[in-house]
Every structure is written in C-alpha cells, then in structure tokens.
Amino acid sequence: MKISELRGKTNDQLATLLLDLKKEAFNLRFQKVSGELEKTSRVREVKRTIARVKTLLNLIARNQLEGGANA
C-alpha cells in the first residue's frame, strides 16, 4: 500500500490497519516456518507497509503536539 493511499485514512482506520497488518505478519511468519508460505515477497511487503503506517501515525501525533496541520 502506498503512502498516498494511507494519507486519506483517519487515525482510527490507520490503527485498525496496523493491527491487521501485525496479525498478518504473525501468520506469515508461522507459514514460513512450517513451509506453507508460497508468496515469500508478501512478508517484505507487509513489513514495509507496517513501517509506513507507523511513520504516518507518528507524523500525525507530532503535528498534533506542535499544533500544526501539515499531515
């Protein structure tokens, strides 16, 4: 998921998405260990999307603390 797609979401939507992505990453790790994982690139994609969501949430939180609206 691209950062431009994430910017259109609310804080609650981002938090829910982050939780879902963490669950997916957890399940992908288990699939990898058990040898069931077919699309190994999905692990990397999920990890990067988690990083994007966290970065955006931190940026929003920082802007709210500073009183700005540059998110």
Biopython code that builds the backbone (N, CA, C, O; Angstrom):
import numpy as np
from Bio.PDB.StructureBuilder import StructureBuilder

atoms = [
    (1, "MET", "N", (0.847, -1.166, 0.000)),
    (1, "MET", "CA", (0.000, 0.000, 0.000)),
    (1, "MET", "C", (0.898, 1.238, 0.000)),
    (1, "MET", "O", (1.868, 1.315, 0.755)),
    (2, "LYS", "N", (0.571, 2.175, -0.833)),
    (2, "LYS", "CA", (1.376, 3.374, -0.970)),
    (2, "LYS", "C", (1.014, 4.393, 0.104)),
    (2, "LYS", "O", (-0.095, 4.382, 0.638)),
    (3, "ILE", "N", (1.958, 5.269, 0.410)),
    (3, "ILE", "CA", (1.751, 6.285, 1.439)),
    (3, "ILE", "C", (0.629, 7.235, 1.047)),
    (3, "ILE", "O", (-0.076, 7.747, 1.916)),
    (4, "SER", "N", (0.455, 7.476, -0.236)),
    (4, "SER", "CA", (-0.615, 8.371, -0.679)),
    (4, "SER", "C", (-1.990, 7.777, -0.365)),
    (4, "SER", "O", (-2.936, 8.512, -0.081)),
    (5, "GLU", "N", (-2.097, 6.456, -0.418)),
    (5, "GLU", "CA", (-3.350, 5.797, -0.063)),
    (5, "GLU", "C", (-3.599, 5.873, 1.435)),
    (5, "GLU", "O", (-4.744, 5.966, 1.876)),
    (6, "LEU", "N", (-2.531, 5.833, 2.209)),
    (6, "LEU", "CA", (-2.658, 5.861, 3.660)),
    (6, "LEU", "C", (-3.010, 7.249, 4.186)),
    (6, "LEU", "O", (-3.695, 7.369, 5.203)),
    (7, "ARG", "N", (-2.556, 8.282, 3.514)),
    (7, "ARG", "CA", (-2.804, 9.648, 3.974)),
    (7, "ARG", "C", (-4.286, 10.013, 3.982)),
    (7, "ARG", "O", (-4.693, 10.910, 4.720)),
    (8, "GLY", "N", (-5.090, 9.338, 3.182)),
    (8, "GLY", "CA", (-6.516, 9.623, 3.126)),
    (8, "GLY", "C", (-7.318, 8.967, 4.240)),
    (8, "GLY", "O", (-8.531, 9.163, 4.323)),
    (9, "LYS", "N", (-6.661, 8.192, 5.095)),
    (9, "LYS", "CA", (-7.354, 7.468, 6.157)),
    (9, "LYS", "C", (-7.293, 8.240, 7.476)),
    (9, "LYS", "O", (-6.397, 9.055, 7.693)),
    (10, "THR", "N", (-8.262, 7.968, 8.346)),
    (10, "THR", "CA", (-8.297, 8.590, 9.667)),
    (10, "THR", "C", (-7.359, 7.844, 10.611)),
    (10, "THR", "O", (-6.851, 6.771, 10.283)),
    (11, "ASN", "N", (-7.138, 8.423, 11.781)),
    (11, "ASN", "CA", (-6.275, 7.777, 12.781)),
    (11, "ASN", "C", (-6.819, 6.414, 13.186)),
    (11, "ASN", "O", (-6.058, 5.459, 13.343)),
    (12, "ASP", "N", (-8.147, 6.322, 13.358)),
    (12, "ASP", "CA", (-8.754, 5.050, 13.748)),
    (12, "ASP", "C", (-8.581, 4.004, 12.657)),
    (12, "ASP", "O", (-8.305, 2.841, 12.950)),
    (13, "GLN", "N", (-8.738, 4.406, 11.411)),
    (13, "GLN", "CA", (-8.559, 3.476, 10.298)),
    (13, "GLN", "C", (-7.107, 3.010, 10.219)),
    (13, "GLN", "O", (-6.843, 1.839, 9.943)),
    (14, "LEU", "N", (-6.173, 3.920, 10.458)),
    (14, "LEU", "CA", (-4.754, 3.556, 10.431)),
    (14, "LEU", "C", (-4.412, 2.598, 11.563)),
    (14, "LEU", "O", (-3.655, 1.647, 11.369)),
    (15, "ALA", "N", (-4.968, 2.847, 12.742)),
    (15, "ALA", "CA", (-4.709, 1.971, 13.883)),
    (15, "ALA", "C", (-5.272, 0.571, 13.624)),
    (15, "ALA", "O", (-4.632, -0.426, 13.955)),
    (16, "THR", "N", (-6.447, 0.498, 13.045)),
    (16, "THR", "CA", (-7.053, -0.793, 12.716)),
    (16, "THR", "C", (-6.229, -1.508, 11.645)),
    (16, "THR", "O", (-5.999, -2.714, 11.731)),
    (17, "LEU", "N", (-5.795, -0.766, 10.653)),
    (17, "LEU", "CA", (-4.969, -1.343, 9.594)),
    (17, "LEU", "C", (-3.654, -1.870, 10.166)),
    (17, "LEU", "O", (-3.192, -2.943, 9.776)),
    (18, "LEU", "N", (-3.052, -1.120, 11.085)),
    (18, "LEU", "CA", (-1.796, -1.536, 11.707)),
    (18, "LEU", "C", (-1.987, -2.845, 12.465)),
    (18, "LEU", "O", (-1.149, -3.743, 12.379)),
    (19, "LEU", "N", (-3.077, -2.953, 13.200)),
    (19, "LEU", "CA", (-3.364, -4.174, 13.939)),
    (19, "LEU", "C", (-3.543, -5.356, 12.984)),
    (19, "LEU", "O", (-3.021, -6.443, 13.235)),
    (20, "ASP", "N", (-4.272, -5.146, 11.902)),
    (20, "ASP", "CA", (-4.487, -6.205, 10.915)),
    (20, "ASP", "C", (-3.179, -6.633, 10.258)),
    (20, "ASP", "O", (-2.947, -7.821, 10.037)),
    (21, "LEU", "N", (-2.329, -5.658, 9.949)),
    (21, "LEU", "CA", (-1.050, -5.974, 9.316)),
    (21, "LEU", "C", (-0.130, -6.743, 10.258)),
    (21, "LEU", "O", (0.597, -7.638, 9.827)),
    (22, "LYS", "N", (-0.161, -6.396, 11.537)),
    (22, "LYS", "CA", (0.666, -7.120, 12.510)),
    (22, "LYS", "C", (0.195, -8.563, 12.645)),
    (22, "LYS", "O", (1.010, -9.478, 12.768)),
    (23, "LYS", "N", (-1.122, -8.765, 12.624)),
    (23, "LYS", "CA", (-1.659, -10.129, 12.674)),
    (23, "LYS", "C", (-1.242, -10.912, 11.431)),
    (23, "LYS", "O", (-0.874, -12.084, 11.514)),
    (24, "GLU", "N", (-1.305, -10.246, 10.278)),
    (24, "GLU", "CA", (-0.907, -10.908, 9.041)),
    (24, "GLU", "C", (0.577, -11.268, 9.064)),
    (24, "GLU", "O", (0.958, -12.354, 8.628)),
    (25, "ALA", "N", (1.411, -10.368, 9.565)),
    (25, "ALA", "CA", (2.845, -10.643, 9.649)),
    (25, "ALA", "C", (3.104, -11.832, 10.565)),
    (25, "ALA", "O", (3.954, -12.674, 10.278)),
    (26, "PHE", "N", (2.372, -11.893, 11.660)),
    (26, "PHE", "CA", (2.494, -13.017, 12.589)),
    (26, "PHE", "C", (2.149, -14.328, 11.892)),
    (26, "PHE", "O", (2.882, -15.310, 12.007)),
    (27, "ASN", "N", (1.035, -14.337, 11.172)),
    (27, "ASN", "CA", (0.609, -15.543, 10.456)),
    (27, "ASN", "C", (1.584, -15.916, 9.345)),
    (27, "ASN", "O", (1.832, -17.098, 9.103)),
    (28, "LEU", "N", (2.135, -14.915, 8.674)),
    (28, "LEU", "CA", (3.100, -15.194, 7.608)),
    (28, "LEU", "C", (4.370, -15.826, 8.166)),
    (28, "LEU", "O", (4.963, -16.700, 7.533)),
    (29, "ARG", "N", (4.786, -15.385, 9.348)),
    (29, "ARG", "CA", (5.974, -15.984, 9.974)),
    (29, "ARG", "C", (5.742, -17.465, 10.265)),
    (29, "ARG", "O", (6.621, -18.296, 10.040)),
    (30, "PHE", "N", (4.556, -17.782, 10.764)),
    (30, "PHE", "CA", (4.238, -19.184, 11.028)),
    (30, "PHE", "C", (4.197, -20.002, 9.749)),
    (30, "PHE", "O", (4.685, -21.131, 9.713)),
    (31, "GLN", "N", (3.620, -19.437, 8.707)),
    (31, "GLN", "CA", (3.569, -20.145, 7.432)),
    (31, "GLN", "C", (4.967, -20.383, 6.883)),
    (31, "GLN", "O", (5.245, -21.430, 6.298)),
    (32, "LYS", "N", (5.845, -19.405, 7.074)),
    (32, "LYS", "CA", (7.214, -19.542, 6.585)),
    (32, "LYS", "C", (7.945, -20.667, 7.304)),
    (32, "LYS", "O", (8.651, -21.457, 6.677)),
    (33, "VAL", "N", (7.775, -20.736, 8.613)),
    (33, "VAL", "CA", (8.444, -21.769, 9.398)),
    (33, "VAL", "C", (7.917, -23.158, 9.056)),
    (33, "VAL", "O", (8.681, -24.121, 8.986)),
    (34, "SER", "N", (6.615, -23.255, 8.845)),
    (34, "SER", "CA", (6.014, -24.561, 8.568)),
    (34, "SER", "C", (6.140, -24.961, 7.095)),
    (34, "SER", "O", (5.774, -26.077, 6.726)),
    (35, "GLY", "N", (6.650, -24.068, 6.260)),
    (35, "GLY", "CA", (6.857, -24.391, 4.851)),
    (35, "GLY", "C", (5.623, -24.222, 3.991)),
    (35, "GLY", "O", (5.605, -24.688, 2.852)),
    (36, "GLU", "N", (4.596, -23.573, 4.498)),
    (36, "GLU", "CA", (3.354, -23.386, 3.754)),
    (36, "GLU", "C", (3.327, -22.094, 2.938)),
    (36, "GLU", "O", (2.452, -21.909, 2.093)),
    (37, "LEU", "N", (4.273, -21.215, 3.188)),
    (37, "LEU", "CA", (4.268, -19.899, 2.543)),
    (37, "LEU", "C", (4.692, -20.021, 1.085)),
    (37, "LEU", "O", (5.790, -20.487, 0.780)),
    (38, "GLU", "N", (3.808, -19.598, 0.193)),
    (38, "GLU", "CA", (4.095, -19.681, -1.238)),
    (38, "GLU", "C", (4.648, -18.370, -1.779)),
    (38, "GLU", "O", (5.572, -18.365, -2.592)),
    (39, "LYS", "N", (4.080, -17.264, -1.326)),
    (39, "LYS", "CA", (4.484, -15.953, -1.829)),
    (39, "LYS", "C", (5.357, -15.265, -0.767)),
    (39, "LYS", "O", (4.855, -14.524, 0.078)),
    (40, "THR", "N", (6.645, -15.520, -0.824)),
    (40, "THR", "CA", (7.546, -15.014, 0.211)),
    (40, "THR", "C", (7.708, -13.501, 0.174)),
    (40, "THR", "O", (8.078, -12.896, 1.180)),
    (41, "SER", "N", (7.441, -12.891, -0.955)),
    (41, "SER", "CA", (7.580, -11.443, -1.060)),
    (41, "SER", "C", (6.528, -10.709, -0.236)),
    (41, "SER", "O", (6.684, -9.525, 0.062)),
    (42, "ARG", "N", (5.459, -11.411, 0.133)),
    (42, "ARG", "CA", (4.388, -10.792, 0.922)),
    (42, "ARG", "C", (4.896, -10.395, 2.312)),
    (42, "ARG", "O", (4.431, -9.403, 2.873)),
    (43, "VAL", "N", (5.837, -11.149, 2.872)),
    (43, "VAL", "CA", (6.406, -10.834, 4.185)),
    (43, "VAL", "C", (7.056, -9.459, 4.138)),
    (43, "VAL", "O", (6.817, -8.621, 5.007)),
    (44, "ARG", "N", (7.864, -9.236, 3.138)),
    (44, "ARG", "CA", (8.560, -7.962, 2.992)),
    (44, "ARG", "C", (7.576, -6.816, 2.762)),
    (44, "ARG", "O", (7.733, -5.731, 3.322)),
    (45, "GLU", "N", (6.577, -7.063, 1.946)),
    (45, "GLU", "CA", (5.573, -6.054, 1.643)),
    (45, "GLU", "C", (4.797, -5.648, 2.898)),
    (45, "GLU", "O", (4.545, -4.463, 3.118)),
    (46, "VAL", "N", (4.424, -6.621, 3.713)),
    (46, "VAL", "CA", (3.677, -6.341, 4.942)),
    (46, "VAL", "C", (4.542, -5.560, 5.925)),
    (46, "VAL", "O", (4.073, -4.608, 6.549)),
    (47, "LYS", "N", (5.800, -5.959, 6.063)),
    (47, "LYS", "CA", (6.697, -5.252, 6.984)),
    (47, "LYS", "C", (6.884, -3.794, 6.574)),
    (47, "LYS", "O", (6.919, -2.905, 7.425)),
    (48, "ARG", "N", (7.001, -3.556, 5.296)),
    (48, "ARG", "CA", (7.182, -2.186, 4.819)),
    (48, "ARG", "C", (5.909, -1.358, 4.995)),
    (48, "ARG", "O", (5.976, -0.169, 5.308)),
    (49, "THR", "N", (4.763, -1.981, 4.795)),
    (49, "THR", "CA", (3.502, -1.270, 4.995)),
    (49, "THR", "C", (3.311, -0.934, 6.467)),
    (49, "THR", "O", (2.809, 0.141, 6.796)),
    (50, "ILE", "N", (3.707, -1.845, 7.360)),
    (50, "ILE", "CA", (3.654, -1.561, 8.794)),
    (50, "ILE", "C", (4.511, -0.350, 9.110)),
    (50, "ILE", "O", (4.096, 0.522, 9.873)),
    (51, "ALA", "N", (5.696, -0.286, 8.536)),
    (51, "ALA", "CA", (6.589, 0.852, 8.765)),
    (51, "ALA", "C", (5.969, 2.144, 8.242)),
    (51, "ALA", "O", (6.086, 3.187, 8.884)),
    (52, "ARG", "N", (5.317, 2.089, 7.097)),
    (52, "ARG", "CA", (4.674, 3.284, 6.545)),
    (52, "ARG", "C", (3.548, 3.780, 7.449)),
    (52, "ARG", "O", (3.417, 4.980, 7.689)),
    (53, "VAL", "N", (2.741, 2.849, 7.946)),
    (53, "VAL", "CA", (1.627, 3.227, 8.813)),
    (53, "VAL", "C", (2.150, 3.835, 10.112)),
    (53, "VAL", "O", (1.645, 4.860, 10.572)),
    (54, "LYS", "N", (3.165, 3.200, 10.701)),
    (54, "LYS", "CA", (3.742, 3.728, 11.942)),
    (54, "LYS", "C", (4.341, 5.116, 11.736)),
    (54, "LYS", "O", (4.187, 5.998, 12.580)),
    (55, "THR", "N", (5.017, 5.300, 10.624)),
    (55, "THR", "CA", (5.609, 6.599, 10.316)),
    (55, "THR", "C", (4.533, 7.659, 10.191)),
    (55, "THR", "O", (4.678, 8.758, 10.727)),
    (56, "LEU", "N", (3.470, 7.346, 9.500)),
    (56, "LEU", "CA", (2.377, 8.299, 9.317)),
    (56, "LEU", "C", (1.693, 8.612, 10.642)),
    (56, "LEU", "O", (1.371, 9.770, 10.911)),
    (57, "LEU", "N", (1.467, 7.596, 11.474)),
    (57, "LEU", "CA", (0.855, 7.825, 12.786)),
    (57, "LEU", "C", (1.738, 8.709, 13.657)),
    (57, "LEU", "O", (1.240, 9.592, 14.356)),
    (58, "ASN", "N", (3.051, 8.473, 13.618)),
    (58, "ASN", "CA", (3.973, 9.308, 14.393)),
    (58, "ASN", "C", (3.998, 10.738, 13.872)),
    (58, "ASN", "O", (4.074, 11.682, 14.658)),
    (59, "LEU", "N", (3.935, 10.905, 12.568)),
    (59, "LEU", "CA", (3.917, 12.230, 11.975)),
    (59, "LEU", "C", (2.656, 12.990, 12.389)),
    (59, "LEU", "O", (2.715, 14.174, 12.722)),
    (60, "ILE", "N", (1.530, 12.304, 12.363)),
    (60, "ILE", "CA", (0.266, 12.922, 12.767)),
    (60, "ILE", "C", (0.309, 13.299, 14.233)),
    (60, "ILE", "O", (-0.117, 14.393, 14.601)),
    (61, "ALA", "N", (0.815, 12.412, 15.077)),
    (61, "ALA", "CA", (0.898, 12.681, 16.509)),
    (61, "ALA", "C", (1.827, 13.868, 16.785)),
    (61, "ALA", "O", (1.523, 14.715, 17.625)),
    (62, "ARG", "N", (2.940, 13.925, 16.088)),
    (62, "ARG", "CA", (3.890, 15.021, 16.280)),
    (62, "ARG", "C", (3.262, 16.349, 15.859)),
    (62, "ARG", "O", (3.439, 17.363, 16.535)),
    (63, "ASN", "N", (2.537, 16.346, 14.755)),
    (63, "ASN", "CA", (1.893, 17.570, 14.291)),
    (63, "ASN", "C", (0.800, 18.026, 15.250)),
    (63, "ASN", "O", (0.593, 19.227, 15.424)),
    (64, "GLN", "N", (0.101, 17.083, 15.872)),
    (64, "GLN", "CA", (-0.933, 17.454, 16.828)),
    (64, "GLN", "C", (-0.320, 18.043, 18.080)),
    (64, "GLN", "O", (-0.884, 18.963, 18.673)),
    (65, "LEU", "N", (0.846, 17.520, 18.499)),
    (65, "LEU", "CA", (1.520, 18.070, 19.673)),
    (65, "LEU", "C", (2.032, 19.480, 19.407)),
    (65, "LEU", "O", (1.975, 20.344, 20.282)),
    (66, "GLU", "N", (2.529, 19.705, 18.201)),
    (66, "GLU", "CA", (3.069, 21.010, 17.842)),
    (66, "GLU", "C", (1.959, 22.000, 17.484)),
    (66, "GLU", "O", (2.199, 23.205, 17.410)),
    (67, "GLY", "N", (0.762, 21.496, 17.265)),
    (67, "GLY", "CA", (-0.345, 22.362, 16.905)),
    (67, "GLY", "C", (-0.422, 22.650, 15.419)),
    (67, "GLY", "O", (-1.183, 23.518, 14.991)),
    (68, "GLY", "N", (0.360, 21.930, 14.629)),
    (68, "GLY", "CA", (0.349, 22.144, 13.180)),
    (68, "GLY", "C", (-0.621, 21.204, 12.491)),
    (68, "GLY", "O", (-1.178, 20.293, 13.103)),
    (69, "ALA", "N", (-0.807, 21.446, 11.210)),
    (69, "ALA", "CA", (-1.699, 20.585, 10.425)),
    (69, "ALA", "C", (-1.041, 20.228, 9.101)),
    (69, "ALA", "O", (-1.682, 20.304, 8.052)),
    (70, "ASN", "N", (0.237, 19.837, 9.136)),
    (70, "ASN", "CA", (0.973, 19.534, 7.914)),
    (70, "ASN", "C", (0.932, 18.070, 7.552)),
    (70, "ASN", "O", (1.726, 17.628, 6.721)),
    (71, "ALA", "N", (0.044, 17.308, 8.138)),
    (71, "ALA", "CA", (-0.033, 15.866, 7.812)),
    (71, "ALA", "C", (-0.687, 15.753, 6.502)),
    (71, "ALA", "O", (-0.873, 14.645, 5.998)),
]
sb = StructureBuilder()
sb.init_structure("model")
sb.init_model(0)
sb.init_chain("A")
sb.init_seg("    ")
for serial, (resi, resn, name, xyz) in enumerate(atoms, 1):
    if name == "N":
        sb.init_residue(resn, " ", resi, " ")
    sb.init_atom(name, np.array(xyz, "f"), 0.0, 1.0, " ", f" {name:<3s}", serial, name[0])
structure = sb.get_structure()
